[in-house]
Amino acid sequence: MPSTPNGSVHKFQEEDESTVSSPTLSSSMTFGTPEALDHLRKLTDVGAMTRLLHECIAYQRALDLDLDNLLAQRSDLDKHLLHLQKSAEVLDIVKADSDHMLSNVRSTCDLADHVSAKVRELDVAQSRVNTTLLRIDAIVERGNCIEEVKNALEAEDYEAAAKYVQTFLQIDAKYKDSGSDHRDQLLASKKQLEGIVRKRLSAAVDQRDHPTILRFIRLYSPLGLEEEGLQLYVGYLKKVISMRSRLEFEHLVELMEQSHNQNQVNFVGCLTNLFKDIVLAIEENDEILRSLCGEDAIVYAICELQEECDSRGSLILKKYMEFRKLAKLSSEINVQNKNLLAVGAPEGPDPRG
């Protein structure tokens, strides 16, 4: 039986070669893929097949569990799906309402633009109507001013006449293109009023009637004669100050001529009163001066009154020099100084002696 051992050895060699040549399978495999199917077809090892069979069964059981879980969630999913269907229906309704609202908004916007355009047109028309009404009122007011000026002149109510003249001039400056006939009539009445005011003011200045002077000097502003009124009123103040200073100066001269009253001659008091009169003239007439030309009137009055102060003050100082005989004293002092210079200082001892 020598052939038996040789046959056994040959069989073991074939099994070893088949075991070695069979492909090995990894412990993890992704089932259901073409690569896994190809790999299974190439298997020859029963153990590997058995192991993969168990893994496949386990994989199948896992799939069954997943399917069971999904089937268990079916009712919830059906409810969610039904809710989504209802929501979709609501969204369709909302979309329809939104489209309708958008259409309404667009039509409203177009209507608003149209209304805005009409409002702008009406506003322009209203502005023109208001301008026309104001112009008509101005024309009527101009006619009333002309009549009222004439009535006021007849009644000698010069304040009212000046006020109506001022109103007419303001209207005329705003609406220059209407009523040239009215303007001529008013200017004639204005000229008449100016003549009356100048005449009455001049008479009041001559009579030193201060209330009447204030009454008529206030009419120069409504008549547009502020500068003329300022010059006249400052001239009046200069006359008042000059007259008071002249009276005090004449009284001073009388005291100088009386030998027994020379101690009562007060040049300082005379100058002080002159300065006080100028200061009081500015302070007490501040309102009337400002009503004529504002701050410039104050400056003008100060400059003019300063000239009067210089003129009257110079006369007082000259009379003081005459009273104290300062010129004679000055000449005597000059003569004495010349004599002292002519005599000279005595010579000192001769250093050579």
C-alpha positions in Angstrom: 0.0 0.0 0.0 2.7 2.4 -0.8 0.5 4.6 -2.8 -1.7 5.7 0.1 0.9 7.9 1.8 1.7 9.6 -1.4 -2.0 10.2 -2.0 -2.5 11.7 1.5 0.4 14.0 1.1 -0.9 15.2 -2.2 -4.3 15.9 -0.7 -2.9 18.0 2.2 -0.8 20.0 -0.2 -3.9 20.9 -2.3 -5.8 22.0 0.8 -2.9 24.1 2.0 -2.7 25.7 -1.4 -6.4 26.4 -1.6 -6.3 27.9 1.9 -3.5 30.1 1.1 -4.8 31.1 -2.3 -8.3 31.9 -1.0 -8.9 35.7 -0.6 -9.2 37.0 2.9 -12.3 39.2 3.9 -12.0 42.2 6.1 -14.0 42.2 9.3 -16.3 45.1 8.0 -18.0 45.1 4.7 -20.5 47.5 3.2 -23.4 45.3 2.0 -25.5 46.1 -1.0 -22.7 47.5 -3.1 -21.4 46.0 -6.4 -17.9 45.6 -4.8 -19.3 43.5 -2.0 -21.2 41.3 -4.5 -18.0 40.7 -6.6 -16.1 39.9 -3.4 -18.7 37.2 -2.3 -18.5 35.6 -5.7 -14.8 35.1 -5.3 -15.0 33.4 -1.9 -13.9 29.8 -1.6 -13.4 29.5 2.2 -16.3 28.1 4.1 -15.4 29.8 7.3 -15.3 33.2 5.7 -18.6 32.5 4.0 -20.1 31.5 7.4 -18.7 34.7 9.0 -20.1 36.9 6.3 -23.4 35.1 6.5 -23.7 36.0 10.2 -22.7 39.6 9.4 -25.3 39.8 6.7 -28.0 38.4 9.0 -27.0 41.0 11.6 -27.1 43.7 9.0 -30.5 42.5 7.8 -31.8 42.6 11.4 -30.5 46.2 11.8 -32.4 47.1 8.6 -35.5 45.5 10.0 -35.2 47.6 13.2 -34.8 50.8 11.1 -37.8 49.9 9.0 -39.8 49.2 12.2 -38.8 52.6 13.6 -39.8 54.3 10.4 -43.1 52.5 10.3 -43.7 53.5 13.9 -43.2 57.2 12.8 -45.6 56.9 10.0 -48.6 58.3 11.8 -46.7 61.3 13.0 -45.3 61.8 9.5 -48.9 61.6 8.1 -50.0 64.2 10.6 -47.2 66.5 9.6 -47.9 66.0 6.0 -51.6 66.7 6.5 -50.6 69.9 8.4 -48.3 70.9 5.6 -51.1 70.4 3.1 -53.4 72.6 5.2 -50.7 75.2 5.6 -50.1 75.2 1.8 -53.8 75.9 1.3 -53.6 78.7 3.8 -50.5 80.1 2.1 -52.4 80.0 -1.2 -55.2 82.1 0.4 -52.6 84.4 1.9 -50.9 84.8 -1.4 -54.2 85.7 -3.1 -54.9 88.2 -0.3 -51.4 89.7 -0.6 -51.8 90.1 -4.4 -55.1 91.8 -3.8 -53.6 94.0 -1.2 -50.7 94.9 -3.5 -53.1 95.8 -6.2 -55.0 98.0 -3.7 -51.8 99.7 -2.5 -50.7 100.4 -6.1 -54.0 101.9 -7.0 -53.9 103.9 -3.7 -50.4 105.1 -4.5 -51.5 106.2 -8.0 -54.5 108.0 -6.5 -52.3 109.7 -3.8 -49.9 110.9 -6.6 -52.8 112.3 -8.5 -54.3 113.9 -5.4 -50.9 115.4 -4.5 -50.6 116.9 -8.0 -54.1 118.4 -7.6 -53.2 119.7 -4.2 -50.1 121.4 -5.6 -52.1 123.0 -8.3 -54.7 124.2 -5.7 -51.9 125.5 -3.6 -50.5 127.6 -6.5 -54.0 128.8 -7.3 -54.6 129.7 -3.6 -51.3 131.6 -3.5 -52.3 133.5 -6.6 -55.8 134.2 -5.1 -54.3 135.4 -1.8 -51.9 137.6 -3.7 -54.7 139.1 -5.7 -56.8 139.6 -2.5 -53.9 141.3 -0.8 -53.4 143.6 -3.8 -57.1 144.4 -3.8 -57.0 145.1 -0.1 -53.9 147.3 -0.7 -55.8 149.3 -3.4 -58.8 149.8 -1.1 -56.5 150.7 1.8 -54.6 153.2 -0.4 -57.9 154.9 -1.3 -58.9 155.0 2.4 -55.5 156.5 3.3 -56.0 159.3 0.8 -59.5 160.1 2.2 -58.4 159.8 5.8 -55.3 162.1 5.2 -57.6 164.8 3.8 -60.0 164.4 6.7 -57.2 164.5 9.3 -55.7 167.6 7.7 -59.1 169.4 7.8 -59.5 168.3 11.5 -55.8 169.3 12.2 -55.2 165.8 13.5 -51.6 165.8 12.2 -50.6 162.6 14.0 -53.3 160.6 12.3 -52.5 162.2 8.9 -48.8 161.3 9.3 -49.8 157.7 10.2 -52.0 157.4 7.1 -49.2 158.8 5.0 -46.8 156.3 6.4 -49.2 153.4 5.7 -49.7 154.6 2.1 -46.0 154.8 1.5 -45.5 151.3 2.9 -48.2 149.9 0.6 -46.9 151.9 -2.3 -43.4 150.5 -1.8 -44.8 146.9 -1.8 -47.1 147.4 -4.8 -45.4 149.9 -7.0 -47.4 149.0 -10.2 -50.8 150.1 -9.1 -52.6 153.5 -8.7 -50.4 156.3 -10.0 -53.3 158.7 -9.6 -53.6 157.7 -6.0 -49.9 158.2 -5.5 -50.0 161.8 -6.9 -52.9 162.7 -4.7 -51.2 161.3 -1.6 -47.9 163.0 -2.4 -49.8 166.3 -2.7 -51.4 165.8 0.7 -48.0 164.7 2.1 -46.4 167.9 0.8 -49.1 169.9 2.4 -48.6 168.1 5.7 -44.9 168.6 5.6 -45.4 172.4 5.1 -47.7 172.6 8.0 -45.4 170.5 10.3 -42.3 172.7 9.4 -44.2 175.9 9.9 -45.7 174.8 13.3 -42.3 173.4 14.4 -40.5 176.7 13.5 -43.1 178.7 15.4 -42.8 176.4 18.5 -39.0 176.7 18.4 -39.3 180.5 18.4 -41.7 180.4 21.3 -39.6 177.8 23.2 -42.8 175.7 23.4 -41.2 172.3 24.2 -44.3 170.1 24.3 -45.4 171.4 20.9 -41.8 170.9 19.6 -41.9 167.3 20.7 -45.4 166.8 19.1 -44.3 168.0 15.7 -40.8 166.5 15.7 -42.3 163.1 16.2 -44.1 163.5 12.9 -40.9 163.6 10.9 -40.4 159.8 11.1 -43.8 158.8 9.6 -43.2 161.4 6.8 -39.8 159.9 6.0 -37.9 163.0 7.1 -35.8 161.5 9.9 -32.5 163.3 9.0 -34.2 166.7 8.6 -36.0 166.2 11.9 -32.8 165.2 13.7 -31.0 168.3 12.4 -33.9 170.6 13.5 -34.2 169.1 17.0 -30.5 169.1 17.7 -30.4 172.7 16.5 -33.2 173.5 18.9 -31.2 171.8 21.8 -28.2 173.9 20.8 -30.2 177.1 21.0 -31.6 176.2 24.4 -28.1 175.4 25.8 -26.7 178.5 24.2 -29.4 180.7 25.6 -29.0 179.3 29.2 -25.2 179.6 28.9 -25.5 183.2 27.6 -27.8 184.2 30.5 -25.3 182.8 33.0 -22.4 184.4 31.2 -24.2 187.8 31.2 -24.9 187.5 34.9 -21.2 186.6 35.4 -20.2 189.8 33.6 -22.6 191.9 35.6 -21.0 190.5 38.8 -17.5 191.3 37.4 -18.5 194.9 36.8 -19.8 195.3 40.3 -16.8 195.9 42.6 -18.5 194.8 45.8 -19.7 191.5 44.2 -16.5 190.3 42.7 -16.2 187.6 45.3 -19.4 186.0 44.0 -18.0 185.6 40.5 -18.0 181.8 39.9 -16.5 180.8 36.6 -16.2 177.1 37.7 -19.9 177.0 38.4 -20.7 178.5 35.0 -18.6 175.9 33.2 -20.1 173.1 35.3 -23.7 174.2 34.5 -22.8 174.2 30.8 -21.5 170.6 31.0 -24.6 169.6 33.0 -26.9 171.1 30.4 -25.3 169.1 27.6 -25.4 165.8 29.5 -29.0 166.3 30.5 -29.9 167.3 26.9 -28.6 163.9 25.7 -30.1 161.8 28.6 -33.5 163.4 28.6 -33.9 163.3 24.8 -32.5 159.8 24.2 -35.9 158.4 23.2 -36.8 161.1 20.7 -33.3 161.1 19.2 -33.3 157.3 18.8 -36.7 157.4 17.2 -35.3 159.6 14.5 -32.1 157.9 13.4 -31.2 155.3 16.1 -27.7 155.2 17.5 -26.4 157.6 14.8 -28.7 160.3 16.2 -27.0 160.1 19.6 -23.6 160.4 18.0 -24.7 163.3 15.9 -26.2 165.1 18.9 -23.1 164.6 21.0 -20.9 166.0 18.2 -23.1 169.1 17.6 -23.5 169.9 21.3 -19.8 169.4 21.8 -19.2 172.2 19.3 -21.5 174.5 21.3 -19.7 173.5 24.5 -16.4 174.5 22.9 -17.7 177.8 21.8 -19.4 178.8 25.0 -16.6 177.3 27.1 -14.0 179.4 25.2 -15.9 182.6 26.0 -16.0 181.8 29.7 -12.3 181.0 29.8 -11.4 184.2 28.0 -13.5 186.2 30.4 -11.8 184.3 33.3 -8.4 185.3 31.9 -9.5 188.9 31.6 -11.0 188.9 35.1 -7.8 187.4 36.7 -5.6 189.5 34.4 -3.7 186.4 33.4 -2.2 188.1 30.2 -0.7 190.9 32.3 0.7 188.5 34.9 2.1 186.3 32.1 3.8 189.3 30.5 5.3 190.5 33.9 6.6 187.0 34.5 8.2 186.9 31.1 9.9 190.3 31.7 11.2 189.1 35.0 12.7 186.0 33.4 14.3 188.1 30.7 15.9 190.4 33.4 17.2 187.5 35.3 18.8 186.1 32.1 20.3 189.6 31.3 21.9 190.0 34.7 23.3 186.5 34.8 25.0 184.7 37.6 28.1 186.3 39.5 31.5 185.1 38.3 33.4 182.8 40.6 37.0 183.4 41.9 39.8 183.3 39.3 41.7 180.0 39.8 44.9 181.6 38.5 45.0 184.2 41.4 
